[in-house]
């Protein structure tokens, strides 16, 4: 008699994350997860009380993945003007991980976290960039950040629809030009 394979929480989490990377949170259903894990839905609900609990854990995994992506992206990069590398990392994430980007940054459901908290993370990414802008002489670094953020987020969203086809170098130049334009505008106003 063949021994039954025991479905573990790690197996379910791994399959859930894989589905979310491919299809987003809407694709993460009990039936789809059971198919991916190679079991019935029963072991899933033995491990998780309900799908919301699983979705919340999958969301936390997506946050950790973005944090790791960001750290790896920033490693060994020269420090550019404030918000430039941050923006390039964010846009690159949207290009490389469109489903996860939608889950994290375009969904209304963030499981108790604001967009600011998600992006700032444990590393304090926003605070660091705002402090760098202030050190660079920005009169109102918060306003400068807001203008850069709208530009960065818009470019990332354009990548999801296929309307953004700039290279990393072109994106970096555009971010630098935007930084200078917004910087000068905030200095006048």
NUVOMAR-404533 format. One line per 5 residues: number of its first residue (from 1); their letters; for each residue x, y, z of N, C-alpha, C. Coordinates in steps of 0.2 Angstrom, whole numbers. Example, Ala and Ser with C-alpha at 12.3 -4.5 7.8 and 13.67 -1.06 7.14 Angstrom:
REM NUVOMAR-404533
1> as> 66/-28/39/62/-22/39/66/-16/39; 64/-11/35/68/-5/36/64/0/39
END
This chain:
REM NUVOMAR-404533
1> xxxxx> 4/-6/0/0/0/0/4/6/0; 3/11/-5/7/17/-5/6/22/1; 11/24/3/11/29/9/8/36/6; 3/39/10/1/45/8/6/51/9; 6/55/4/11/61/5/7/66/10
6> xxxxx> 10/68/15/7/73/20/8/80/17; 3/84/17/3/91/14/5/95/20; 11/99/19/13/103/25/11/110/23; 12/114/29/10/121/28/15/125/23; 21/122/23/26/125/18/25/124/11
11> xxxxx> 22/118/10/20/116/3/14/120/1; 9/121/5/4/126/4/6/133/2; 10/135/7/13/142/6/16/143/0; 20/138/-2/24/139/-8/20/139/-14; 15/134/-14/10/134/-20/6/140/-20
16> xxxxx> 4/143/-14/0/149/-14/4/155/-17; 10/156/-15/15/161/-18/16/160/-25; 17/154/-28/17/153/-35/11/155/-39; 5/153/-36/-1/155/-40/-1/163/-40; 0/166/-34/-1/173/-33/4/177/-38
21> xxxxx> 10/174/-39/15/177/-44/13/177/-51; 9/171/-52/6/170/-59/0/174/-61; -5/174/-56/-12/176/-57/-14/181/-52; -10/183/-48/-13/188/-43/-17/185/-37; -19/189/-33/-23/186/-27/-30/183/-29
26> xxxxx> -33/186/-35/-39/183/-37/-38/176/-40; -33/174/-42/-31/167/-44/-30/162/-38; -29/165/-32/-28/161/-26/-34/158/-23; -37/153/-26/-43/150/-23/-41/143/-20; -46/141/-16/-45/134/-13/-44/129/-18
31> xxxxx> -48/129/-23/-48/123/-29/-41/124/-32; -39/130/-34/-33/131/-38/-27/129/-34; -27/131/-28/-22/129/-23/-21/121/-22; -27/118/-21/-27/111/-21/-24/107/-27; -26/110/-33/-23/107/-39/-16/108/-39
36> xxxxx> -13/114/-37/-6/115/-38/-2/111/-32; -5/110/-27/-2/106/-21/-3/99/-22; -7/97/-27/-8/90/-28/-12/86/-22; -17/90/-20/-21/87/-14/-28/89/-15; -33/87/-10/-39/90/-10/-39/97/-6
41> xxxxx> -45/100/-6/-45/106/-2/-45/105/6; -46/98/8/-46/97/15/-40/98/19; -34/96/16/-28/98/20/-27/106/20; -29/109/15/-28/117/16/-32/120/21; -38/117/22/-42/120/28/-41/117/34
46> xxxxx> -37/112/34/-34/109/41/-28/114/43; -25/116/38/-19/121/40/-21/128/41; -26/130/37/-29/137/37/-36/137/39; -38/141/43/-45/142/46/-49/144/40; -47/148/36/-51/151/30/-46/153/25
51> xxxxx> -49/155/19/-45/158/13/-42/165/15; -46/169/19/-43/175/21/-37/175/25; -36/170/29/-30/169/33/-25/167/28; -26/163/23/-21/161/18/-19/167/14; -24/171/12/-22/177/8/-18/182/12
56> xxxxx> -19/183/18/-15/187/22/-8/185/23; -7/179/24/-1/176/24/3/176/17; -1/175/12/2/176/5/4/183/4; 0/188/6/2/195/5/8/197/9; 9/194/15/15/195/19/21/192/15
61> xxxxx> 20/187/12/26/184/8/27/188/2; 22/191/-1/23/196/-7/27/202/-4; 26/205/2/29/210/5/37/208/6; 38/202/9/45/200/10/48/199/3; 45/197/-2/48/196/-9/50/203/-12
66> xxxxx> 46/208/-11/47/215/-13/53/218/-10; 53/217/-3/59/219/1/65/216/-1; 65/210/-2/71/206/-5/73/209/-12; 68/210/-16/70/212/-23/73/219/-22; 70/223/-18/72/230/-17/80/230/-15
71> xxxxx> 81/226/-10/88/226/-7/93/223/-12; 91/218/-16/96/216/-21/97/221/-26; 91/224/-28/92/229/-33/96/235/-31; 96/237/-25/100/243/-23/107/241/-21; 108/234/-20/115/232/-18/120/234/-24
76> xxxxx> 126/237/-22/131/239/-26/129/244/-31; 124/248/-30/122/253/-35/125/260/-33; 128/264/-37/130/270/-35/124/274/-32; 125/279/-27/120/283/-25/118/288/-30; 112/288/-32/110/293/-37/107/299/-33
81> xxxxx> 104/303/-37/100/309/-34/94/305/-30; 91/309/-25/86/306/-21/80/304/-25; 77/298/-24/72/295/-27/73/292/-34; 79/292/-36/80/289/-43/81/282/-43; 85/279/-38/86/272/-38/80/269/-35
86> xxxxx> 77/272/-30/70/270/-27/65/269/-33; 65/274/-37/60/274/-43/62/269/-48; 68/268/-49/70/263/-54/69/256/-51; 70/255/-45/68/248/-42/61/247/-42; 57/252/-41/49/251/-41/47/249/-48
91> xxxxx> 49/253/-53/47/252/-60/49/245/-62; 55/243/-60/58/237/-62/54/231/-59; 52/232/-53/48/227/-50/41/226/-54; 38/232/-55/32/231/-59/33/228/-66; 38/229/-69/40/226/-76/41/218/-75
96> xxxxx> 45/216/-69/47/209/-69/42/205/-65; 38/208/-61/33/205/-56/26/208/-57; 23/208/-63/17/212/-63/11/210/-59; 10/203/-58/5/201/-53/6/203/-46; 12/202/-44/14/204/-37/13/212/-36
101> xxxxx> 15/215/-41/14/223/-41/7/224/-40; 3/221/-44/-4/223/-43/-7/221/-36; -5/215/-34/-7/213/-27/-5/218/-22; 1/220/-22/4/225/-17/2/232/-17; 2/235/-23/2/242/-24/-4/244/-28
106> xxxxx> -8/240/-31/-14/242/-34/-21/239/-31; -20/236/-26/-26/232/-23/-28/237/-17; -35/237/-16/-38/240/-10/-36/237/-4; -36/230/-4/-35/226/2/-27/225/3; -25/228/9/-18/228/11/-17/225/18
111> xxxxx> -22/222/20/-22/219/27/-19/223/32; -22/229/33/-21/234/38/-15/238/37; -12/238/31/-6/242/30/-7/247/25; -5/253/26/-6/258/21/0/257/15; -2/261/10/3/260/4/10/263/7
116> xxxxx> 10/269/11/16/271/13/20/266/18; 16/263/22/19/258/26/22/252/22; 19/250/17/22/245/12/28/247/9; 28/253/6/34/255/3/40/257/7; 38/260/13/43/262/17/47/256/20
121> xxxxx> 43/251/22/46/245/25/50/246/31; 53/241/33/57/241/39/64/245/37; 65/245/31/72/249/29/71/257/30; 64/259/30/63/266/30/65/270/24; 63/266/18/65/269/11/63/276/10
126> xxxxx> 57/278/12/54/284/10/58/289/15; 58/288/21/62/292/26/69/294/24; 72/288/21/79/289/19/80/294/13; 75/293/8/75/297/2/73/304/4; 68/305/8/66/312/10/72/315/14
131> xxxxx> 76/312/18/81/315/21/87/316/17; 88/312/12/93/314/6/91/320/2; 85/321/1/83/327/-3/84/333/2; 82/332/8/83/338/12/91/340/13; 95/335/13/102/336/13/105/339/7
136> xxxxx> 101/337/1/103/340/-5/100/348/-6; 97/350/-1/95/357/-1/87/358/-3; 84/353/-3/77/354/-5/73/358/0; 69/363/-2/66/367/2/60/364/6; 56/359/2/51/355/4/52/348/2
141> xxxxx> 56/344/5/57/337/3/51/333/3; 46/334/7/39/331/7/36/332/0; 35/338/-2/32/340/-8/36/337/-14; 43/337/-14/47/335/-19/45/327/-20; 45/324/-14/44/317/-14/37/315/-17
146> xxxxx> 32/319/-15/25/318/-18/25/318/-26; 28/323/-28/29/324/-35/32/318/-39; 38/316/-36/42/311/-39/38/304/-38; 34/304/-32/30/297/-31/25/297/-37; 21/302/-38/16/302/-43/19/300/-50
151> xxxxx> 25/303/-52/28/301/-58/31/294/-58; 34/291/-53/36/285/-52/31/280/-52; 25/281/-49/20/276/-48/16/276/-55; 16/282/-58/13/282/-65/17/278/-70; 23/278/-70/27/275/-75/27/267/-73
156> xxxxx> 27/265/-67/26/258/-65/19/255/-68; 14/259/-67/7/257/-69/7/257/-77; 11/261/-80/11/261/-88/14/254/-90; 19/252/-86/22/246/-88/18/240/-88; 12/240/-84/8/234/-83/3/234/-89
161> xxxxx> 2/239/-93/-2/239/-99/2/239/-105; 9/238/-105/13/238/-110/15/245/-113; 13/250/-110/14/257/-113/21/260/-110; 25/256/-107/31/258/-105/37/254/-107; 41/256/-112/46/252/-115/53/255/-115
166> xxxxx> 54/259/-110/61/263/-109/66/258/-106; 72/258/-107/77/254/-104/78/257/-97; 82/253/-93/84/256/-87/88/262/-87; 92/263/-92/96/269/-93/92/275/-95; 87/274/-99/82/279/-101/78/281/-95
171> xxxxx> 76/276/-91/72/277/-85/76/281/-80; 82/279/-79/86/283/-74/87/290/-76; 88/291/-83/89/298/-85/82/302/-84; 77/299/-86/70/302/-85/69/304/-78; 71/299/-73/70/300/-66/74/306/-64
176> xxxxx> 80/306/-66/85/312/-64/82/318/-67; 80/319/-73/77/325/-76/71/327/-72; 67/322/-70/61/324/-66/63/327/-59; 68/323/-56/70/326/-50/72/333/-50; 76/335/-55/79/342/-56/73/346/-57
181> xxxxx> 68/344/-61/63/349/-63/58/350/-57; 57/345/-53/53/345/-47/57/349/-41; 63/348/-41/67/351/-36/67/358/-37; 68/360/-43/68/368/-45/61/371/-44; 56/367/-46/49/370/-45/48/371/-37
186> xxxx> 50/366/-33/49/367/-26/53/372/-23; 59/374/-26/63/379/-23/60/386/-25; 56/387/-31/53/393/-33/47/394/-29; 43/389/-27/37/389/-24/37/390/-17
END
